[in-house]
Amino acid sequence: MLVCSGLGGDVVQMWPTAPTVSDTVPGRARNFLLQAMASLHAPSGSVMLTASAVDAMLKNKGYRNGSLNARIDAAAKDHQITAEMATWAHEIRLDANDERHADESAEPPTKEDAERLIEFANSLAQFLYVLPARVERGRKIPTA
């Protein structure tokens, strides 16, 4: 549904809202995540893009060595992410592996599967970038 400012006017509001990713998320990770959201109609591609977003976030945090598997484990070991977040990140990695390697025994992902993975990647972005930026801005506000 669109709400316009008048006949032939500008669109001022739209439902449902277009998916967004905070500007505090680094460019490469943000780009992958936005593409994953935009490609929900193609769940296999969306799943692989979501895994790329997670990988880009970890690389941005300095975890560049080894495989995505090793980067997830290193981030958890260093307490950059919780053990539960690491478990979820591994699920995304494995789901993407099924698609990248055309695993014949794996069920193809559904739109709901892709949405669930995007939800995690967005949560990870919130945890790694959005919340710290919000805290930083809040700490700069002078107190009376």
C-alpha positions in Angstrom: 0.0 0.0 0.0 1.3 3.4 -0.9 0.4 6.8 0.7 0.9 9.8 -1.6 1.0 13.4 -0.8 -1.7 14.1 -3.4 -2.7 13.3 -6.9 0.5 12.6 -8.7 2.5 13.6 -5.6 5.4 12.0 -3.9 5.2 8.7 -2.1 5.4 9.6 1.6 4.9 6.1 3.2 4.8 2.5 2.0 3.6 -0.8 3.6 5.2 -3.1 4.1 8.3 -1.0 4.6 11.3 -1.8 2.4 14.0 -3.8 4.2 16.9 -1.8 5.5 20.3 -2.4 7.0 21.9 0.2 9.3 24.5 2.5 7.8 26.8 1.5 10.7 27.2 -2.0 9.1 30.3 -2.0 7.0 29.7 -1.6 3.2 30.5 -5.1 2.0 28.5 -6.9 4.7 25.7 -4.4 4.3 25.6 -5.0 0.6 25.5 -8.8 0.9 22.7 -8.5 3.5 20.6 -6.1 1.4 21.0 -8.4 -1.6 20.0 -11.4 0.5 16.8 -9.5 1.5 16.1 -8.5 -2.0 16.5 -12.1 -3.3 14.1 -13.9 -1.0 12.2 -15.0 -4.1 15.3 -17.1 -4.9 16.0 -18.7 -1.5 19.2 -20.6 -2.5 20.8 -17.3 -3.6 19.5 -15.5 -0.5 21.0 -18.2 1.8 24.4 -17.9 0.1 24.3 -14.1 0.2 23.4 -14.3 3.9 26.5 -16.5 4.6 28.6 -14.0 2.7 27.2 -11.2 4.9 28.2 -13.1 8.0 31.6 -13.8 6.6 32.1 -10.1 5.6 31.2 -9.0 9.2 33.7 -11.4 10.7 36.4 -10.4 8.3 35.7 -6.7 9.1 36.2 -7.6 12.8 39.7 -8.9 12.0 38.9 -12.6 11.5 40.5 -13.2 8.1 42.4 -16.4 8.4 41.1 -19.8 7.5 37.6 -20.8 6.5 34.3 -19.3 7.6 34.1 -22.2 10.0 37.4 -21.2 11.6 36.5 -17.5 11.7 33.2 -18.3 13.5 35.0 -20.4 16.1 37.7 -17.8 16.6 35.2 -15.0 17.1 33.4 -17.1 19.7 36.7 -18.0 21.4 37.5 -14.3 21.6 34.0 -13.5 23.0 33.2 -11.3 20.0 30.1 -13.4 19.6 28.3 -15.7 22.1 28.5 -19.5 21.8 24.8 -19.5 20.8 25.5 -17.0 18.1 28.4 -19.2 16.8 26.0 -22.2 16.7 23.5 -20.2 14.6 26.3 -18.8 12.4 27.5 -22.4 11.8 23.9 -23.3 10.7 24.0 -20.5 8.2 27.4 -21.7 7.0 26.2 -25.3 6.6 23.0 -24.2 4.8 25.0 -22.1 2.4 27.4 -25.0 1.8 24.5 -27.2 0.8 23.6 -24.7 -1.8 27.1 -23.9 -3.0 28.1 -27.5 -3.4 24.7 -28.6 -4.8 24.3 -31.2 -2.1 21.9 -33.7 -3.7 20.8 -35.0 -0.3 19.8 -31.6 1.1 16.3 -30.2 0.8 16.2 -26.9 -1.1 15.7 -23.9 1.2 12.3 -22.2 1.4 11.6 -18.5 1.6 11.0 -19.0 5.3 14.4 -20.7 5.7 16.1 -17.7 4.0 14.1 -15.2 6.2 15.2 -17.0 9.3 18.9 -16.8 8.3 18.5 -13.1 7.4 17.0 -12.5 10.8 20.2 -13.9 12.4 22.5 -12.0 10.1 20.6 -8.8 11.0 20.8 -9.7 14.7 24.6 -10.2 14.3 24.9 -6.8 12.6 23.0 -5.2 15.4 25.2 -6.9 18.0 28.5 -6.2 16.2 27.9 -2.7 14.8 24.6 -1.0 15.6 24.5 -1.4 19.3 28.2 -0.4 19.8 27.6 2.7 17.6 24.5 3.6 19.7 26.4 3.2 22.9 29.3 5.4 21.5 26.8 8.1 20.5 25.1 7.9 23.9 28.4 8.2 25.8 29.2 11.4 23.8 26.0 13.2 25.0 27.0 15.7 27.7 25.4 15.2 31.0 23.9 18.1 33.0 
